[in-house]
């Protein structure tokens, strides 16, 4: 086991260990890598910094190579693991739609600038938020707006003064529910029921997490059983029942003053991984809340603006975790004409293999 991989646990409780090793480091980004996502087959990966999007392919020998880099300034990116369709929100507030080969398909413009975007699980419909606190549901092929609703139940659209740029989406696996980080005065996370029939129906289910608590990321378990929320102020991960929204478990980051920045469930939903602002990845069992393992993925420390880890994703096969690096200590080098820093804006592919229980007994 690599020296930077630490098994977790409490007392003498035996926990399943994983053999985690660095498989590849992808180095074609020029600024903070804030997004990373696998295709369902695991042979394609999309990653993004604020100046462009990289599409990577994995060949039969296991080598990752850059297929295409899209030079597009962006503030949000969405990649459908099922259809390999790609969308991004540009700095101009428009949504740009691409094929999985990186070819521009269409541009979606609105009178109000978009700030966030995500695909429904089936990959043919988009959800997007704009600066007017409105949520649009759009058809990828026709660009038709299928539904539109207010992104906050408050009469005052932006009570926290955040400029309505705080949207973040997580879908239940069947696409019938969407959890949304928002600027509500009452609850920072709102859950909506979606009827995916013409016309689309939107019903409010309930809210979780108080207004005073910052929310870094949201994720539904692959079976929809759990909804995970990474919190800023309490530095914890909250696991809610995916249906009742009842709080079930609170996972505490083992290091003090460390913030969980990005979340991903294992394909079977038995484990959850969190990337933190100091570059560590921690993995817990979702039923017991026990810490299974921790490893250092990226370097750097939090400077109250940027986390050392921008995002992470767990491949559907369970074989890999991808993490993306951000460099809080980065500076612009006029000679190289790029930002340089301790992590250098890499994407790392980690091999995840469960160790044989018999080998655990022998150790």
Buried (B, 14 or more C-beta within 10 A) or exposed (E): BEEEBBBBBEEEEEBBBBBBEBBBEBEBBBBBBBBBBBBBEBBBBBBBBBBBBBBBBBEEEEEBEEBBBBEBEBBBBBBBBBBBBBBBBBEEBBBBBBEBEBEEBEEBEBEEBBBBBBBBBEBBBBBBBBBBBBBBBBEBEEBEBBBEEBBBEBEEBBBBEEEBBBBBBBBBBBBBBBBBBBBBBEBBBBBBBBEBEEEBEBEEBEBBBEBEBBBBBBBBBBBBBBBBBBBBEBBBBBBBEBBEBEEBBEBBBEBEEBBBBBBBBBBEBBBBBBBBBBBBBBBBBBBEBBBBBBBBBBBBBBEEEBBBBBBBBBBBEBBBBBBBBBBBBBEEEEEEEBBBBBBBBBBBBBBBEEBEEEEBEEE
